[in-house]
Amino acid sequence: MQELHEQLDELTDQLMAELEVCKTSGCQYAENEAEYRKALRLAILDEREKGTPATITSDLCRGRPDIAELKRLRDCSEAIYKASQEAINVYKLRIRMVDAQITRVWNSGNVMQGGYL
């Protein structure tokens, strides 16, 4: 029973750490998104000034190495953010599983050290 409580504490600590990672990666994702959109806007304005047809402006701008790199950074930070969200869900599921195991052991009357039954 003690081992289950220790496992529950460890999972809770891991969940809290992952919540911090999610917060940080979410902020990084938002920052990268903003940088990408600002650079894309400026590139589109440059192409408009040059008289580039509107039908190809977007493709030309997104194909520029600097814009493509910003989009890559944005996409990578999005992947990290989503992976962190998924990790949080996994930790919550594992916590529920350990909690259910603790409840089963407690209700079975098979409580070890420190039990009341």
ChimeraX commands (.cxc) that place a marker at each C-alpha (Angstrom):
marker #1 position 0.00,0.00,0.00 radius 0.5
marker #1 position 2.87,2.34,0.86 radius 0.5
marker #1 position 4.39,1.68,-2.56 radius 0.5
marker #1 position 1.16,2.72,-4.24 radius 0.5
marker #1 position 1.07,5.97,-2.28 radius 0.5
marker #1 position 4.69,6.65,-3.22 radius 0.5
marker #1 position 3.87,5.95,-6.85 radius 0.5
marker #1 position 0.90,8.31,-6.61 radius 0.5
marker #1 position 3.09,11.05,-5.14 radius 0.5
marker #1 position 5.70,10.55,-7.87 radius 0.5
marker #1 position 3.08,10.72,-10.62 radius 0.5
marker #1 position 1.62,13.86,-9.09 radius 0.5
marker #1 position 5.06,15.48,-9.05 radius 0.5
marker #1 position 5.61,14.49,-12.68 radius 0.5
marker #1 position 2.20,15.92,-13.61 radius 0.5
marker #1 position 3.02,19.23,-11.95 radius 0.5
marker #1 position 6.37,19.39,-13.76 radius 0.5
marker #1 position 4.66,18.66,-17.08 radius 0.5
marker #1 position 2.12,21.40,-16.42 radius 0.5
marker #1 position 5.04,23.84,-16.17 radius 0.5
marker #1 position 6.48,22.48,-19.43 radius 0.5
marker #1 position 3.08,22.93,-21.06 radius 0.5
marker #1 position 2.86,26.52,-19.87 radius 0.5
marker #1 position 6.36,27.32,-21.13 radius 0.5
marker #1 position 5.90,25.56,-24.46 radius 0.5
marker #1 position 2.50,27.20,-24.94 radius 0.5
marker #1 position 4.03,30.64,-24.48 radius 0.5
marker #1 position 6.86,29.75,-26.87 radius 0.5
marker #1 position 4.34,28.51,-29.43 radius 0.5
marker #1 position 2.39,31.79,-29.20 radius 0.5
marker #1 position 5.59,33.82,-29.54 radius 0.5
marker #1 position 6.74,31.82,-32.57 radius 0.5
marker #1 position 3.30,32.14,-34.16 radius 0.5
marker #1 position 3.39,35.92,-33.72 radius 0.5
marker #1 position 6.89,36.21,-35.20 radius 0.5
marker #1 position 5.90,34.08,-38.19 radius 0.5
marker #1 position 2.76,36.10,-38.90 radius 0.5
marker #1 position 4.53,39.44,-38.57 radius 0.5
marker #1 position 7.31,38.38,-40.94 radius 0.5
marker #1 position 4.81,36.93,-43.42 radius 0.5
marker #1 position 2.80,40.14,-43.38 radius 0.5
marker #1 position 5.90,42.20,-44.15 radius 0.5
marker #1 position 6.91,39.82,-46.93 radius 0.5
marker #1 position 3.46,40.06,-48.49 radius 0.5
marker #1 position 3.58,43.86,-48.33 radius 0.5
marker #1 position 6.99,43.80,-50.04 radius 0.5
marker #1 position 5.63,41.62,-52.82 radius 0.5
marker #1 position 2.62,43.92,-53.27 radius 0.5
marker #1 position 4.95,46.91,-53.62 radius 0.5
marker #1 position 6.85,45.03,-56.34 radius 0.5
marker #1 position 3.58,44.46,-58.20 radius 0.5
marker #1 position 3.61,40.68,-57.80 radius 0.5
marker #1 position 0.26,39.16,-58.79 radius 0.5
marker #1 position -1.88,38.46,-55.73 radius 0.5
marker #1 position -2.47,34.87,-56.80 radius 0.5
marker #1 position 1.19,33.90,-56.25 radius 0.5
marker #1 position 2.19,36.33,-53.50 radius 0.5
marker #1 position 1.36,33.95,-50.67 radius 0.5
marker #1 position 3.31,31.05,-52.20 radius 0.5
marker #1 position 6.32,33.23,-52.94 radius 0.5
marker #1 position 6.40,34.63,-49.42 radius 0.5
marker #1 position 6.01,31.26,-47.72 radius 0.5
marker #1 position 8.82,29.90,-49.89 radius 0.5
marker #1 position 11.33,32.48,-48.72 radius 0.5
marker #1 position 14.00,30.85,-46.51 radius 0.5
marker #1 position 13.49,33.28,-43.62 radius 0.5
marker #1 position 9.72,32.82,-43.61 radius 0.5
marker #1 position 10.00,29.04,-44.00 radius 0.5
marker #1 position 12.37,28.91,-41.02 radius 0.5
marker #1 position 9.95,30.90,-38.87 radius 0.5
marker #1 position 7.15,28.54,-39.88 radius 0.5
marker #1 position 9.34,25.55,-39.02 radius 0.5
marker #1 position 10.03,26.99,-35.58 radius 0.5
marker #1 position 6.34,27.65,-35.11 radius 0.5
marker #1 position 5.42,24.11,-36.14 radius 0.5
marker #1 position 8.06,22.57,-33.87 radius 0.5
marker #1 position 6.90,24.58,-30.88 radius 0.5
marker #1 position 3.31,23.55,-31.65 radius 0.5
marker #1 position 4.35,19.88,-31.69 radius 0.5
marker #1 position 6.11,20.25,-28.33 radius 0.5
marker #1 position 3.06,21.99,-26.86 radius 0.5
marker #1 position 0.68,19.29,-28.10 radius 0.5
marker #1 position 3.00,16.52,-26.87 radius 0.5
marker #1 position 3.05,18.16,-23.47 radius 0.5
marker #1 position -0.75,18.29,-23.40 radius 0.5
marker #1 position -0.84,14.60,-24.25 radius 0.5
marker #1 position 1.71,13.81,-21.54 radius 0.5
marker #1 position -0.53,15.59,-19.04 radius 0.5
marker #1 position -3.42,13.39,-20.09 radius 0.5
marker #1 position -1.26,10.27,-19.67 radius 0.5
marker #1 position -0.18,11.34,-16.18 radius 0.5
marker #1 position -3.79,12.00,-15.19 radius 0.5
marker #1 position -4.81,8.56,-16.46 radius 0.5
marker #1 position -1.95,6.88,-14.60 radius 0.5
marker #1 position -2.90,8.76,-11.41 radius 0.5
marker #1 position -6.49,7.56,-11.75 radius 0.5
marker #1 position -5.28,3.99,-12.25 radius 0.5
marker #1 position -3.05,4.06,-9.15 radius 0.5
marker #1 position -5.83,5.72,-7.15 radius 0.5
marker #1 position -8.24,2.99,-8.24 radius 0.5
marker #1 position -5.71,0.36,-7.20 radius 0.5
marker #1 position -5.36,2.00,-3.78 radius 0.5
marker #1 position -9.15,1.99,-3.43 radius 0.5
marker #1 position -9.33,-1.70,-4.41 radius 0.5
marker #1 position -6.66,-2.67,-1.89 radius 0.5
marker #1 position -8.31,-0.58,0.82 radius 0.5
marker #1 position -11.79,-1.97,0.14 radius 0.5
marker #1 position -10.57,-5.55,-0.03 radius 0.5
marker #1 position -9.53,-5.42,3.61 radius 0.5
marker #1 position -6.05,-6.35,2.49 radius 0.5
marker #1 position -4.54,-3.21,3.93 radius 0.5
marker #1 position -0.95,-3.66,4.99 radius 0.5
marker #1 position 1.08,-1.51,7.35 radius 0.5
marker #1 position -0.85,1.22,9.08 radius 0.5
marker #1 position -4.24,-0.15,8.05 radius 0.5
marker #1 position -7.32,0.06,10.22 radius 0.5
marker #1 position -8.82,-3.27,9.28 radius 0.5
marker link #1:1,2 radius 0.2
marker link #1:2,3 radius 0.2
marker link #1:3,4 radius 0.2
marker link #1:4,5 radius 0.2
marker link #1:5,6 radius 0.2
marker link #1:6,7 radius 0.2
marker link #1:7,8 radius 0.2
marker link #1:8,9 radius 0.2
marker link #1:9,10 radius 0.2
marker link #1:10,11 radius 0.2
marker link #1:11,12 radius 0.2
marker link #1:12,13 radius 0.2
marker link #1:13,14 radius 0.2
marker link #1:14,15 radius 0.2
marker link #1:15,16 radius 0.2
marker link #1:16,17 radius 0.2
marker link #1:17,18 radius 0.2
marker link #1:18,19 radius 0.2
marker link #1:19,20 radius 0.2
marker link #1:20,21 radius 0.2
marker link #1:21,22 radius 0.2
marker link #1:22,23 radius 0.2
marker link #1:23,24 radius 0.2
marker link #1:24,25 radius 0.2
marker link #1:25,26 radius 0.2
marker link #1:26,27 radius 0.2
marker link #1:27,28 radius 0.2
marker link #1:28,29 radius 0.2
marker link #1:29,30 radius 0.2
marker link #1:30,31 radius 0.2
marker link #1:31,32 radius 0.2
marker link #1:32,33 radius 0.2
marker link #1:33,34 radius 0.2
marker link #1:34,35 radius 0.2
marker link #1:35,36 radius 0.2
marker link #1:36,37 radius 0.2
marker link #1:37,38 radius 0.2
marker link #1:38,39 radius 0.2
marker link #1:39,40 radius 0.2
marker link #1:40,41 radius 0.2
marker link #1:41,42 radius 0.2
marker link #1:42,43 radius 0.2
marker link #1:43,44 radius 0.2
marker link #1:44,45 radius 0.2
marker link #1:45,46 radius 0.2
marker link #1:46,47 radius 0.2
marker link #1:47,48 radius 0.2
marker link #1:48,49 radius 0.2
marker link #1:49,50 radius 0.2
marker link #1:50,51 radius 0.2
marker link #1:51,52 radius 0.2
marker link #1:52,53 radius 0.2
marker link #1:53,54 radius 0.2
marker link #1:54,55 radius 0.2
marker link #1:55,56 radius 0.2
marker link #1:56,57 radius 0.2
marker link #1:57,58 radius 0.2
marker link #1:58,59 radius 0.2
marker link #1:59,60 radius 0.2
marker link #1:60,61 radius 0.2
marker link #1:61,62 radius 0.2
marker link #1:62,63 radius 0.2
marker link #1:63,64 radius 0.2
marker link #1:64,65 radius 0.2
marker link #1:65,66 radius 0.2
marker link #1:66,67 radius 0.2
marker link #1:67,68 radius 0.2
marker link #1:68,69 radius 0.2
marker link #1:69,70 radius 0.2
marker link #1:70,71 radius 0.2
marker link #1:71,72 radius 0.2
marker link #1:72,73 radius 0.2
marker link #1:73,74 radius 0.2
marker link #1:74,75 radius 0.2
marker link #1:75,76 radius 0.2
marker link #1:76,77 radius 0.2
marker link #1:77,78 radius 0.2
marker link #1:78,79 radius 0.2
marker link #1:79,80 radius 0.2
marker link #1:80,81 radius 0.2
marker link #1:81,82 radius 0.2
marker link #1:82,83 radius 0.2
marker link #1:83,84 radius 0.2
marker link #1:84,85 radius 0.2
marker link #1:85,86 radius 0.2
marker link #1:86,87 radius 0.2
marker link #1:87,88 radius 0.2
marker link #1:88,89 radius 0.2
marker link #1:89,90 radius 0.2
marker link #1:90,91 radius 0.2
marker link #1:91,92 radius 0.2
marker link #1:92,93 radius 0.2
marker link #1:93,94 radius 0.2
marker link #1:94,95 radius 0.2
marker link #1:95,96 radius 0.2
marker link #1:96,97 radius 0.2
marker link #1:97,98 radius 0.2
marker link #1:98,99 radius 0.2
marker link #1:99,100 radius 0.2
marker link #1:100,101 radius 0.2
marker link #1:101,102 radius 0.2
marker link #1:102,103 radius 0.2
marker link #1:103,104 radius 0.2
marker link #1:104,105 radius 0.2
marker link #1:105,106 radius 0.2
marker link #1:106,107 radius 0.2
marker link #1:107,108 radius 0.2
marker link #1:108,109 radius 0.2
marker link #1:109,110 radius 0.2
marker link #1:110,111 radius 0.2
marker link #1:111,112 radius 0.2
marker link #1:112,113 radius 0.2
marker link #1:113,114 radius 0.2
marker link #1:114,115 radius 0.2
marker link #1:115,116 radius 0.2
marker link #1:116,117 radius 0.2
view
